[in-house]
Amino acid sequence: THARDTVMCFHLRIQLDSFTERKDFWLSTRFLLAFPSRGRGAVEPLVDSRVSAMTMQWGQFLDHDLDFTPVDPADSTFLDGRRCNETCTNEAPCFPIPVYSDDTRIRHRPCIGFVRSSATCGSGASSLFVGSRPYFREQLNQITAYIDASNVYGSTENEARDVRELDSDRGFLREGLPTSLSNRRLLPFSTSQPVDCQIDPRKRHIPCFLAGDHRANEQLGLTAVHTLWMREHNRLARGLRSLNPHWSGDQIFFEARKIVGAMHQHLTFSHWLPVILGQAGMRQLGRYRGYNMSVDASIANVFATAAMRFGHTLINPVLHRLNASYKEIAEGSLRLHQAFFAPHRLVGEGGIDPILRGLVGRGAKQVEPTQPINTELTERLFQLAHEVALDLAALNIQRGRDHGLPGYNDWRSFCGRHRAESFDDMRWSIRDPRLRERMRLVYGHPNNVDLFAGLVAEDAVDGSLVGPTTLCLLVDQMRRLRDGDRFWYESPDQFSHLQLAQIRRTSLARVICDNADNVTAIQPDVFHLPGPGNPRLACSRLDPGLNLKFWKECPAIDGQQCLTSSRMKREAESDDRVRLRSQVDELARQVENLSRQLQSFEGSG
């Protein structure tokens, strides 16, 4: 496991060559993004015909493995003690977001409450008391800054103990209630997490679920993926004990945890990132060349506060729930606000399978700069858990201001593009002239544009889901996470050659087939919708994935024969042939996709 000196550390502050300070420029944050169709009624966003909703969901799950910035625990103004969700006074730690006077949701005050992020000791105002000179306010990352499955296992010793089954030597994560469809279990319930979950319509109080990250209940798609990985850990632990009955519970637990962390790294870099970055971005990222001790793998403030939030542009307003035929279940699909903090829907409405099928069987929201975030997130965010529904776009912009992020123009320059002196100078990255004009009316000058607003206004780089500046910032962070991690799964001292070959066979489709209640058919590449080159197949026809026999210890124990080196080599060669066939199928799928793109290009010409 990783050293815990990465918990509660500073977010990395990337130093820019130049930085334009935007003094006294506090616009109405909601003006640009929050009302894309104000006065005309909400417009349903377009659905991507190629990329699945699981692409969005893995992004959120990954982000919760990398960063969590806590807000100030005071939650009330230092001046008069009023809570930040009850006042519009801009008094620390409150930093309210102004809203339109005719906003029908908010009748008793002209703002959305907002609490500033906690400052690290010795930064901001506290620097005057602990140092000889003032120092910029800096924010904390409260979890481990690596792809290490901390969202499954926790980032502190207390969290790790809470999620682990400590009353047996099985090496398991704790389990909860069994589902009605199988003997597989849901996550355990939490008794102490600082969040409130919905009460179901039948007035049964279903507590929040417990996972390695306290945000696991934010919405049902995220909860389903957390459940999947709890089950995968326990499946691996069961297999390791069968192969190595002499192992202790600790040895089983930590080896299963090590494998899960490696699977997360492989799935992210080999399966998910190519969808996000495209070929151009993957070329910039480059191949793994080994651990580099001079690389700082800390999470950059700009990544956590702006760049990684690109995933909000992929979220659909509907969480689809599908049956075994990939048709809507009897209980129906859910508007997103109905899926926030709603564990009762997993307990009483079919478990995780309908949600997983919806994530892999329906498209993500189409990336559209003129409608970057759907109204379920700008008008109804956490509506059932808050007196006033929140606005995700406004919160993102305000959080960037809270953290003192340089503006969009500064980051354009950091990423190698010229500074824009006029909004027409942005025409190569923001092609829609109406959008540039809208930005001009709101911001006046390119130097004033908030980073998040600029990032989501950019057109996606060909073959990717993000604009050029977001792509640049993602590549920077992902490269540092990989190259600065001495426990990276491809590092020679982590796994044997044969074990590494097994980890490289991992697919999220296989994990779903192995751990869902009754998902029997799925496409091999779950980040793309099923279609030519990526057909929906019976689980039995998928690559069988990681084979634990390469984790069996020698010499033989209790009369069981472990694999000899020659036999292991023969079986590995057989596995390699299966993997080669899978790679040929994948290559055929890519050729088919390129052919469709070429036909589309020729048709548009």
Buried (B, 14 or more C-beta within 10 A) or exposed (E): BBEEEBBBBBBBBBEEEEEBEBEEBEBEBBBBBBBBEEEEEBEEBEBBEBBBBBBBBBBBBBBBBBBBBBBBEBEBBEEEEBEBBBBBEEBBBBBBBBBBEEBEEBEEBBBBBBBBBBBBEBBBEBBEEEEEEEBEBBBBBBBBBBBBBBBBBBBBEEBBEBBBBEEEBBBBBBBBBEBEEEEBBBBBBBEEBEEBBBEBEEEEEBBBBBBBBBBBBBBBBBBBBBBBBBBBBBBBBBBBBEBBEEBEBEBBBBBBBBBBBBBBBBBBBEBBBBBBBBEBBBEBBEEBEEBBEEBEBBBBBBBBBBBBBBBBBBBBBBBBBBEEEBEBBEEEBBEBBBBBBBBBBBBBBBBBBBBBBBBBBBBBBBBBBEBBBBBBBBBBBBBBBBEBBBBBBBBBBBBBBBBBBBBBBBBBBBBEBEEBEEBEBBEEBBEBEEBBEBBBEBBEBBBBBBBBBBBBBBBBBEBBBBBBBBBBBBBBBBBBBBBBBBBBBBBEEBBEEBBBBBBBBBBBBBBBBBBBBEBEBBBBBBBBBBBEBBEBBEBEEBBBBBBBBBBBEEEEBEEEEBBEEEEBEEBBEEBBEEBEEBEEBBEEBEEBBEEBEEEEEEEEE
